Amino acid sequence: MKPKAIFNWSSGKDSALALYKTLKEGQFEVTALLTSINKEFQRISMHGVHVSLLEKQAESLGLPLIKMELPKEPSMEEYREIMSKTMNKIQSQGITHSIFGDIFLEDLRKYREDQLQAIGMQAVFPLWKINTTDLIQDFLDLRFKTIVTCVNETYLDKSFAGRIIDKDFISDLPENVDPCGENGEFHTFTFDGPVFKQPIHFEVGEIVKKTYPKPKSDPDDQNEEYVFWFCDLISK
């Protein structure tokens, strides 16, 4: 019998490719998707995608969806408490593994592993340490389709929000931007590809600017806030 796993689904390209690889390799029984939601706005944290489109993804993937609702600006204590309750409930259902689409952020991997180890679960990283240029090429070769829903203005300007990722998009990226956006440069919504039974239909809405306060960790950094551009996607 295969070990049961929960899949941490962000709605974006890395999740889609990691799920594809997980299903293809067949080592785990993927029981459900788990996604963090901003409770107030009913949107996926950081990606800005409305929950209605997330639900359409889950339906097309043929997997149950677990929504972990978080307050607008949760403290670390609040986040840990909500995460702990959610994961304990998942673990009680005989699920032993939690799958992520992370690629090379060591601190994030260690955090995930430590949190899961505390409740007797294991983290799995199907894309770990694979070259990100190769990954995005594999993604396109597999005929996945994804749109940029959020860009961090520290790395990319407003014009990148709302673009479909293709060869032109990749060639337009500045040299300091990872082609998979692994450092948080951009986030995406994947709407078609080999893991979906049917494409997700949507319309492109307005581009919205949002700012978030920066932690006072670098005294030489004169910018007091992070600036992000979000492309709103409207479910059809």
N, C-alpha and C positions, 0 to 999 in steps of 0.2 A: 504494500500500500504506500502511495506517495505521501510525504509530509504535507500538511495543509499550510497554506501561506496566505497572508493578506498582502495586497499590492498597494503601495503608496502612490496614488495617482494625482498628478498636478494638472492634468489636462493638456500638457505640452509635449514637445517632440521627444525629449529624453525618456519620459514615462512611456510614450508609445513604443519607442524602439526597445526599451528594457522589457516591456510586456511582450513584445513580439519575440524577443530572444528567449524569454522565460517559457512561453508557450511552445516554441519550437523545440527547445531542449527537453521539455517534458519531465523535469525532475520534481516539480511541485504541482500540487492541486491548488490553483488560485481560486480562493473561495469568494473574494469580494474586493472591491476597490475602497480605499480609505482616502478621503480628501478633506483638508482643512478649509473651513468656510468662515468668512466674516459674517457674524450673525446679524449685525445691523443692516448691512448692504446686500446680504445674500449673494456674495461673490467669492470666488476662489482667492485665497490670500496671495498677494503679490501679482498673480496673473490677471486679476480684475475681471475674470470671465463670470457671467451670471450663472447661477445654479441651474437655470432651465437648460442651458447648453451642456453643462456637466451631466445632467440627467439624460440628455439625448445621447451623449457619448456612452454612458454606462449601458443604456438600452441597446445601442448598436454593438457594443462589445459583448453583450450577453452576460454581464456580471452584475451582481447586487452592488449597491452603492451605500457606503457608510459615510455620513457627513459629520465631521467633528466641528461643531460650531464654537467659534471663539469670539470674545468681545472685541470691540473696535480696536482698542490698543491694550492687549493683555499684558500684564506684568509677567515676569518669568515664573513667579509663584502660581499665578492663575493658569498659565500655559501648562506647566508641569502637572498641576492638579487635574486639569481637563484631559490631558494626554494620558496620565496614569489611569484614570477611570476608564477611558476608552480602551486602552490596551489591555487592562485587566479583564474587561468584559470579552474582548476578542480572544485572549489567551484561554479563558474559561470554556471556550467553544472547541478546544482541541487544536487551535491554530498555533503552530510552533515557530513559524518563520515570517519575517516581514521584509518585503522586497522594495528596493529603492532604485531610482534612476541616477544616483550620484555618480560622478566620473572621477574626480581627482581631489576633492577638498578633504584633506586628512582630518581636520578638526571636526568637521561635520560627521564624517564616518564614525570617528571615535565616540562622539556624543550619542549617535544613534545606537551603536553597539552597547555602550554602557547602560543606556536607558532600557534596552531590551533584555540585556543580561540580568538586570535586577529583577525581572519578572519571569526569568527562565525561557526567554525567546531568543532567536538568532536573527541577525540582519544578513540580507543577501544583496549583492551589488553586481548585477549582470554586466554593466558597462564599465566596471572599475578599471582604470588605467589604460583604457583603449584610447588611442590617439584621436583627439576630437575632430581633426580634419577628416580622418577616415570615417569616423562615426557619422558626420553630417553627410558625407558622400554615400555611405551605406543607406542612410535614411532616404535620400533622394532616389537612389537606385531601386529601392523597394517600393517606390511610388507613393510614399507617404506625402500628405499635403498639410502644411501648417502655416499659420499666419501669426505675425508678431503682434502681441496684445499690449506689451509694456516695454518701454526702454528707459534705462537709467541715463539721464542727461550728462552724467559724469563721463560716459563713454560714447554715447550716440545721440544725435539730435532728433528732433521731432519727426523728421522725414522718414525715419526707419519704422515708426509705429504704423501698423496697418499693412505692412508689406508681406507678401508671400515669400517664404524662404525658397530660393532657387539659386542657380549658379551665379546670377547677377548680384543677388543679395550678398552672397558670400564674398564675391570679389570686391564689393563696395565697402566691406567692413574695414575699419582702421586696423593697423597692425597690432595694436594693443588690446584688441577685442577677441576673445576666444570664439571660434566659429560655432560652438554650441552654447555660448553665453553662460558658461559654467561659473563665472565669477559674478553673476547677477547682472550682466550687461543688458540682457533682454530676456523676455519670457514669451511663450507662444501658446497657441491653441491648435491642436491637431484635429483636422476635420475629415480626413479620409486616409485610407491605407489598408494593408493586408490584414490588420486585426479587426477592422470594422466590417459589420455585415452590410451597412449602407453609409453613404456620406452624411455628415451633419450639415444641414442647411442653415445659413444665417445671412444677414445683411451687415455691411460695415457701417457703423455709426460715426459719431464725432470723435475727434482726438481731444482728450482732456488732460490738462496739466494738474498734477497733484504734488504737494510738498510735504516732507516729513522732517521733523527736527533731527539733527545729528547729535550723537553722544559727544560730550566734551572730552574726547580722548586725545586729540592732537591739538596742542596749543598754537601750532603754526598754520592750522587750517582755518582760514577766514570765513569760509562758507558755513553758515549756521543751519543749513537744511539740505536735504537730498531733494532733487527734482526728478520726477518721473512723468513720462507721457504715456497715457493709456488710450488704446483704441477700443472703443465700445463695440461689441458684437451683439447684434439683435437677432434673437431666435426667430426663424420663419415657420 
